[in-house]
Structures are given as structure tokens and as C-alpha cells.
Amino acid sequence: MDTSTIKIDNGMRRQIQSWRDTVADRQQRLGWKTGFTLIADQQRLNLPSAMVGFLTHERCYRSGEHYQAPPGAVLLVEPEVAIQMGADVPAGASTEQASAAIASYTAALELVDTTRSVDDDMEAILAGNMFHEGVVLAESQLPAGDYRREQLGISLRINGCEVRTLEPVRVPEDFSAIILAVANTLAAQGEQLQKGDWIITGAATKPAAVAAGDQIEVDMGVLGSLVLRIDKG
């Protein structure tokens, strides 16, 4: 087993133990996040697939809510496509099974706090839940059968100014590889991707910096829109 594989395994083992202690035991399970979803990033960092983190109800915000920024936080926001699973997905499932397990889609915005940057130490990145600070999910849901990638569009506005639009290379034609990365990663740690879990599927634009006082608006067309205000904590 090479050094990269050992770091990934150790990082996920530490992360899932934290998840069990602070999420599963308190019934805060919401789902999973993915990072390093671009093939170029995986090749650069010698990763076998997208990496996985977890989401909690405690850090899930409704559109229109206010987020209290921790003192000293260095925040970025990432618009993402979110998918909800309509069936369990075991390790080793086929791409067809993975795609068929999607129940619905919606717009999402992830907050990450890069004050916890660890200079590409993958074990620490994974153990720290890949910088995750919170997620906003749009209220509307699009049934899986109605999703068409060609209809997807993104406008990210900060304080009324558009700062990011969709980068098509960041959104796959289908999400089966991402679903299988989550399912296989969880299975290796004795867990399972379950019916009802959400997955946010990676940044669909370059991340954008935000700070206290900013109002963030995301419009993802057929997937819905959302608003989040950043307040000083």
C-alpha cells in the first residue's frame, strides 16, 4: 500500500469515527459531500476517485437564513448540484444501479472555511471533513426523470454582482461515478450510502470568497435558487 493510499485510508477512518461520534449518535445524518471531483485534480494528487466528507442537519441552512461566521474564518462558497438517493447503494454497484438510485435534484451552496488549510496533507483534509462549514439546500426538488444537464445554468451573485457562472467541465454528464465513489468509500469504513441521503457533487464553479456582511444569491435555473446572508459571529 503506497503512502497516498495510507493517508486516504487513515483520514477516512478518522473522519468516519468523528461522524459516528457526533452525527450518527445524535441522529444528525443528512448525507455526504464530495471534493476533488475533477479528473485533473485526482491525477495531480494521486487520488483514486473523488474524496468524501459528511453533511449534518445541524449545519444545513434554509434559503434566506443568516449564517454566523466564526471569528477569523476565511470563507469560500461553492454552488453545487445536490442529489438525493431514492435507494441504498452498496459497494460494487453498477453505474446503472447508481444512476437509477437518484430520486431528485436541487440547488446547493457549500460553505468551506480555509483557515483549516493543511497544505495538501490528504489525511488531515479528510479527517477534518474537507473544510466543510455548512450547506444550503434549495427548497424545491426536481424529480430525477426531469433532470437534463443541458438545462443547467448557474448564476452566483454576491451583494447583487454576478461573480461566477457554470463551468460545464465541473459537472459530469451523469453522477454515477460520484455516487459510486461515495458508496465504495463508505463501505470500506463499514458504512453504507442510504436511501434519503443527500450528496453534494462538487463545485460547479470556481469557489468565491465571502465575508461577514455579504449576501449570497444562487440561481440554478430548473434546480431552484437560494439566498444566504453572512453575519459576523
Contacts in CASP RR format, 6 or more apart in sequence:
PFRMAT RR
TARGET T0000
AUTHOR 0000-0000-0000
METHOD contacts of the structure
MODEL  1
MDTSTIKIDNGMRRQIQSWRDTVADRQQRLGWKTGFTLIADQQRLNLPSA
MVGFLTHERCYRSGEHYQAPPGAVLLVEPEVAIQMGADVPAGASTEQASA
AIASYTAALELVDTTRSVDDDMEAILAGNMFHEGVVLAESQLPAGDYRRE
QLGISLRINGCEVRTLEPVRVPEDFSAIILAVANTLAAQGEQLQKGDWII
TGAATKPAAVAAGDQIEVDMGVLGSLVLRIDKG
1 9 0 8 1.000
4 45 0 8 1.000
4 46 0 8 1.000
4 47 0 8 1.000
4 122 0 8 1.000
5 48 0 8 1.000
7 121 0 8 1.000
7 122 0 8 1.000
7 123 0 8 1.000
8 47 0 8 1.000
8 48 0 8 1.000
8 51 0 8 1.000
8 122 0 8 1.000
8 123 0 8 1.000
8 126 0 8 1.000
9 188 0 8 1.000
10 123 0 8 1.000
10 127 0 8 1.000
11 122 0 8 1.000
11 123 0 8 1.000
11 124 0 8 1.000
11 126 0 8 1.000
11 127 0 8 1.000
12 52 0 8 1.000
12 126 0 8 1.000
12 185 0 8 1.000
12 188 0 8 1.000
12 189 0 8 1.000
13 189 0 8 1.000
14 123 0 8 1.000
14 126 0 8 1.000
14 127 0 8 1.000
14 128 0 8 1.000
15 53 0 8 1.000
15 54 0 8 1.000
15 126 0 8 1.000
15 127 0 8 1.000
15 128 0 8 1.000
15 129 0 8 1.000
16 186 0 8 1.000
16 189 0 8 1.000
16 190 0 8 1.000
16 191 0 8 1.000
18 127 0 8 1.000
18 128 0 8 1.000
18 129 0 8 1.000
19 54 0 8 1.000
22 28 0 8 1.000
22 56 0 8 1.000
23 29 0 8 1.000
23 54 0 8 1.000
23 56 0 8 1.000
28 56 0 8 1.000
28 57 0 8 1.000
28 58 0 8 1.000
29 56 0 8 1.000
29 57 0 8 1.000
29 197 0 8 1.000
30 54 0 8 1.000
30 55 0 8 1.000
30 56 0 8 1.000
30 57 0 8 1.000
30 60 0 8 1.000
30 135 0 8 1.000
30 197 0 8 1.000
30 198 0 8 1.000
31 54 0 8 1.000
31 55 0 8 1.000
31 196 0 8 1.000
31 197 0 8 1.000
31 198 0 8 1.000
31 199 0 8 1.000
32 52 0 8 1.000
32 53 0 8 1.000
32 54 0 8 1.000
32 55 0 8 1.000
32 182 0 8 1.000
32 186 0 8 1.000
32 193 0 8 1.000
32 197 0 8 1.000
32 198 0 8 1.000
32 199 0 8 1.000
32 200 0 8 1.000
33 52 0 8 1.000
33 53 0 8 1.000
33 54 0 8 1.000
33 55 0 8 1.000
33 110 0 8 1.000
33 129 0 8 1.000
33 130 0 8 1.000
33 132 0 8 1.000
33 135 0 8 1.000
33 199 0 8 1.000
33 200 0 8 1.000
33 202 0 8 1.000
34 50 0 8 1.000
34 51 0 8 1.000
34 52 0 8 1.000
34 53 0 8 1.000
34 178 0 8 1.000
34 181 0 8 1.000
34 182 0 8 1.000
34 199 0 8 1.000
34 200 0 8 1.000
34 201 0 8 1.000
34 202 0 8 1.000
35 50 0 8 1.000
35 51 0 8 1.000
35 52 0 8 1.000
35 53 0 8 1.000
35 130 0 8 1.000
35 202 0 8 1.000
35 203 0 8 1.000
36 42 0 8 1.000
36 45 0 8 1.000
36 47 0 8 1.000
36 50 0 8 1.000
36 51 0 8 1.000
37 50 0 8 1.000
37 170 0 8 1.000
37 172 0 8 1.000
37 178 0 8 1.000
37 201 0 8 1.000
37 202 0 8 1.000
37 203 0 8 1.000
38 169 0 8 1.000
38 170 0 8 1.000
41 47 0 8 1.000
42 48 0 8 1.000
42 49 0 8 1.000
42 50 0 8 1.000
45 120 0 8 1.000
45 122 0 8 1.000
47 122 0 8 1.000
49 177 0 8 1.000
49 180 0 8 1.000
49 181 0 8 1.000
49 184 0 8 1.000
49 185 0 8 1.000
50 177 0 8 1.000
50 178 0 8 1.000
50 181 0 8 1.000
50 182 0 8 1.000
50 202 0 8 1.000
51 122 0 8 1.000
51 125 0 8 1.000
51 126 0 8 1.000
51 130 0 8 1.000
51 181 0 8 1.000
51 185 0 8 1.000
52 126 0 8 1.000
52 181 0 8 1.000
52 182 0 8 1.000
52 185 0 8 1.000
52 186 0 8 1.000
53 126 0 8 1.000
53 129 0 8 1.000
53 130 0 8 1.000
53 132 0 8 1.000
54 129 0 8 1.000
54 132 0 8 1.000
55 132 0 8 1.000
55 134 0 8 1.000
55 135 0 8 1.000
55 198 0 8 1.000
55 200 0 8 1.000
59 132 0 8 1.000
59 133 0 8 1.000
59 134 0 8 1.000
59 135 0 8 1.000
60 134 0 8 1.000
60 135 0 8 1.000
60 136 0 8 1.000
60 137 0 8 1.000
61 67 0 8 1.000
61 134 0 8 1.000
61 135 0 8 1.000
61 136 0 8 1.000
61 228 0 8 1.000
62 136 0 8 1.000
62 139 0 8 1.000
63 136 0 8 1.000
63 138 0 8 1.000
63 139 0 8 1.000
63 225 0 8 1.000
63 226 0 8 1.000
63 227 0 8 1.000
63 228 0 8 1.000
64 226 0 8 1.000
64 227 0 8 1.000
64 228 0 8 1.000
64 229 0 8 1.000
65 136 0 8 1.000
65 228 0 8 1.000
65 229 0 8 1.000
66 228 0 8 1.000
66 229 0 8 1.000
66 230 0 8 1.000
66 231 0 8 1.000
67 111 0 8 1.000
67 134 0 8 1.000
67 228 0 8 1.000
67 229 0 8 1.000
67 230 0 8 1.000
67 231 0 8 1.000
68 231 0 8 1.000
68 232 0 8 1.000
68 233 0 8 1.000
69 75 0 8 1.000
69 211 0 8 1.000
69 212 0 8 1.000
69 230 0 8 1.000
69 231 0 8 1.000
69 232 0 8 1.000
69 233 0 8 1.000
70 113 0 8 1.000
70 233 0 8 1.000
71 233 0 8 1.000
72 115 0 8 1.000
73 113 0 8 1.000
73 115 0 8 1.000
73 133 0 8 1.000
74 113 0 8 1.000
74 114 0 8 1.000
74 115 0 8 1.000
74 209 0 8 1.000
75 111 0 8 1.000
75 112 0 8 1.000
75 113 0 8 1.000
75 114 0 8 1.000
75 133 0 8 1.000
75 209 0 8 1.000
75 210 0 8 1.000
75 211 0 8 1.000
75 230 0 8 1.000
76 111 0 8 1.000
76 112 0 8 1.000
76 114 0 8 1.000
76 207 0 8 1.000
76 208 0 8 1.000
76 209 0 8 1.000
76 210 0 8 1.000
77 109 0 8 1.000
77 110 0 8 1.000
77 111 0 8 1.000
77 112 0 8 1.000
77 156 0 8 1.000
77 207 0 8 1.000
77 208 0 8 1.000
77 210 0 8 1.000
77 216 0 8 1.000
77 228 0 8 1.000
78 109 0 8 1.000
78 110 0 8 1.000
78 112 0 8 1.000
78 202 0 8 1.000
78 203 0 8 1.000
78 204 0 8 1.000
78 205 0 8 1.000
78 207 0 8 1.000
78 208 0 8 1.000
79 107 0 8 1.000
79 108 0 8 1.000
79 109 0 8 1.000
79 154 0 8 1.000
79 156 0 8 1.000
79 164 0 8 1.000
79 203 0 8 1.000
79 204 0 8 1.000
79 205 0 8 1.000
79 218 0 8 1.000
79 220 0 8 1.000
80 108 0 8 1.000
80 109 0 8 1.000
80 110 0 8 1.000
80 200 0 8 1.000
80 201 0 8 1.000
80 202 0 8 1.000
80 203 0 8 1.000
80 204 0 8 1.000
81 105 0 8 1.000
81 107 0 8 1.000
81 108 0 8 1.000
81 152 0 8 1.000
81 171 0 8 1.000
81 175 0 8 1.000
81 200 0 8 1.000
81 201 0 8 1.000
81 202 0 8 1.000
81 204 0 8 1.000
81 220 0 8 1.000
81 223 0 8 1.000
82 105 0 8 1.000
82 106 0 8 1.000
82 107 0 8 1.000
82 108 0 8 1.000
82 137 0 8 1.000
82 138 0 8 1.000
82 198 0 8 1.000
82 199 0 8 1.000
82 200 0 8 1.000
82 201 0 8 1.000
83 102 0 8 1.000
83 103 0 8 1.000
83 104 0 8 1.000
83 105 0 8 1.000
83 144 0 8 1.000
83 175 0 8 1.000
83 179 0 8 1.000
83 198 0 8 1.000
83 199 0 8 1.000
83 201 0 8 1.000
84 102 0 8 1.000
84 103 0 8 1.000
84 104 0 8 1.000
84 105 0 8 1.000
84 106 0 8 1.000
84 141 0 8 1.000
84 196 0 8 1.000
84 197 0 8 1.000
84 198 0 8 1.000
84 199 0 8 1.000
85 101 0 8 1.000
85 102 0 8 1.000
85 103 0 8 1.000
85 179 0 8 1.000
85 193 0 8 1.000
85 194 0 8 1.000
85 195 0 8 1.000
85 196 0 8 1.000
85 197 0 8 1.000
85 198 0 8 1.000
85 199 0 8 1.000
86 101 0 8 1.000
86 102 0 8 1.000
86 103 0 8 1.000
86 195 0 8 1.000
86 196 0 8 1.000
87 100 0 8 1.000
87 101 0 8 1.000
87 103 0 8 1.000
87 195 0 8 1.000
88 101 0 8 1.000
88 192 0 8 1.000
88 193 0 8 1.000
88 194 0 8 1.000
88 195 0 8 1.000
89 97 0 8 1.000
89 98 0 8 1.000
89 101 0 8 1.000
89 179 0 8 1.000
89 180 0 8 1.000
89 182 0 8 1.000
89 183 0 8 1.000
89 192 0 8 1.000
89 193 0 8 1.000
90 183 0 8 1.000
90 187 0 8 1.000
90 192 0 8 1.000
90 193 0 8 1.000
91 183 0 8 1.000
91 184 0 8 1.000
91 186 0 8 1.000
91 187 0 8 1.000
91 188 0 8 1.000
92 180 0 8 1.000
92 183 0 8 1.000
92 184 0 8 1.000
92 187 0 8 1.000
93 101 0 8 1.000
93 180 0 8 1.000
93 183 0 8 1.000
95 174 0 8 1.000
95 176 0 8 1.000
95 177 0 8 1.000
95 180 0 8 1.000
96 176 0 8 1.000
98 175 0 8 1.000
98 176 0 8 1.000
98 179 0 8 1.000
98 180 0 8 1.000
98 183 0 8 1.000
99 174 0 8 1.000
99 175 0 8 1.000
99 176 0 8 1.000
99 179 0 8 1.000
101 179 0 8 1.000
102 144 0 8 1.000
102 175 0 8 1.000
102 179 0 8 1.000
103 143 0 8 1.000
103 144 0 8 1.000
103 196 0 8 1.000
104 141 0 8 1.000
104 142 0 8 1.000
104 143 0 8 1.000
104 144 0 8 1.000
105 141 0 8 1.000
105 142 0 8 1.000
105 144 0 8 1.000
105 147 0 8 1.000
105 223 0 8 1.000
106 137 0 8 1.000
106 138 0 8 1.000
106 140 0 8 1.000
106 141 0 8 1.000
106 142 0 8 1.000
106 223 0 8 1.000
106 224 0 8 1.000
107 137 0 8 1.000
107 138 0 8 1.000
107 140 0 8 1.000
107 218 0 8 1.000
107 219 0 8 1.000
107 220 0 8 1.000
107 221 0 8 1.000
107 223 0 8 1.000
107 224 0 8 1.000
107 225 0 8 1.000
107 226 0 8 1.000
108 135 0 8 1.000
108 136 0 8 1.000
108 137 0 8 1.000
108 138 0 8 1.000
108 200 0 8 1.000
108 226 0 8 1.000
109 135 0 8 1.000
109 136 0 8 1.000
109 216 0 8 1.000
109 218 0 8 1.000
109 226 0 8 1.000
109 228 0 8 1.000
110 132 0 8 1.000
110 133 0 8 1.000
110 134 0 8 1.000
110 135 0 8 1.000
110 200 0 8 1.000
110 202 0 8 1.000
110 203 0 8 1.000
111 132 0 8 1.000
111 133 0 8 1.000
111 134 0 8 1.000
111 135 0 8 1.000
111 136 0 8 1.000
111 228 0 8 1.000
112 130 0 8 1.000
112 131 0 8 1.000
112 132 0 8 1.000
112 133 0 8 1.000
112 207 0 8 1.000
113 131 0 8 1.000
113 133 0 8 1.000
114 131 0 8 1.000
116 128 0 8 1.000
116 131 0 8 1.000
117 131 0 8 1.000
118 124 0 8 1.000
118 125 0 8 1.000
125 131 0 8 1.000
135 200 0 8 1.000
136 226 0 8 1.000
136 228 0 8 1.000
137 198 0 8 1.000
137 226 0 8 1.000
138 220 0 8 1.000
138 223 0 8 1.000
138 224 0 8 1.000
138 225 0 8 1.000
138 226 0 8 1.000
139 226 0 8 1.000
140 223 0 8 1.000
140 224 0 8 1.000
142 222 0 8 1.000
142 223 0 8 1.000
142 224 0 8 1.000
146 222 0 8 1.000
147 222 0 8 1.000
148 222 0 8 1.000
149 171 0 8 1.000
149 173 0 8 1.000
151 221 0 8 1.000
151 222 0 8 1.000
152 166 0 8 1.000
152 171 0 8 1.000
152 220 0 8 1.000
152 221 0 8 1.000
152 222 0 8 1.000
152 223 0 8 1.000
153 165 0 8 1.000
153 166 0 8 1.000
153 219 0 8 1.000
153 220 0 8 1.000
153 221 0 8 1.000
154 164 0 8 1.000
154 165 0 8 1.000
154 166 0 8 1.000
154 204 0 8 1.000
154 205 0 8 1.000
154 218 0 8 1.000
154 219 0 8 1.000
154 220 0 8 1.000
155 162 0 8 1.000
155 164 0 8 1.000
155 165 0 8 1.000
155 217 0 8 1.000
155 218 0 8 1.000
155 219 0 8 1.000
156 162 0 8 1.000
156 163 0 8 1.000
156 164 0 8 1.000
156 165 0 8 1.000
156 205 0 8 1.000
156 208 0 8 1.000
156 216 0 8 1.000
156 217 0 8 1.000
156 218 0 8 1.000
157 163 0 8 1.000
157 216 0 8 1.000
157 217 0 8 1.000
157 218 0 8 1.000
157 219 0 8 1.000
158 208 0 8 1.000
158 210 0 8 1.000
158 214 0 8 1.000
158 215 0 8 1.000
158 216 0 8 1.000
158 217 0 8 1.000
159 214 0 8 1.000
159 215 0 8 1.000
160 215 0 8 1.000
160 217 0 8 1.000
163 208 0 8 1.000
164 205 0 8 1.000
164 206 0 8 1.000
164 208 0 8 1.000
165 205 0 8 1.000
166 204 0 8 1.000
166 205 0 8 1.000
167 204 0 8 1.000
167 205 0 8 1.000
167 206 0 8 1.000
170 202 0 8 1.000
170 203 0 8 1.000
170 204 0 8 1.000
170 205 0 8 1.000
171 201 0 8 1.000
171 204 0 8 1.000
172 178 0 8 1.000
172 201 0 8 1.000
175 199 0 8 1.000
175 201 0 8 1.000
178 199 0 8 1.000
178 201 0 8 1.000
178 202 0 8 1.000
179 193 0 8 1.000
179 199 0 8 1.000
182 193 0 8 1.000
182 199 0 8 1.000
183 192 0 8 1.000
183 193 0 8 1.000
186 192 0 8 1.000
186 193 0 8 1.000
193 199 0 8 1.000
210 216 0 8 1.000
210 230 0 8 1.000
211 230 0 8 1.000
212 230 0 8 1.000
212 231 0 8 1.000
212 232 0 8 1.000
212 233 0 8 1.000
213 229 0 8 1.000
213 230 0 8 1.000
213 231 0 8 1.000
213 232 0 8 1.000
214 229 0 8 1.000
214 230 0 8 1.000
215 227 0 8 1.000
215 228 0 8 1.000
215 229 0 8 1.000
215 230 0 8 1.000
216 227 0 8 1.000
216 228 0 8 1.000
216 229 0 8 1.000
216 230 0 8 1.000
217 225 0 8 1.000
217 226 0 8 1.000
217 227 0 8 1.000
218 225 0 8 1.000
218 226 0 8 1.000
218 227 0 8 1.000
219 225 0 8 1.000
END
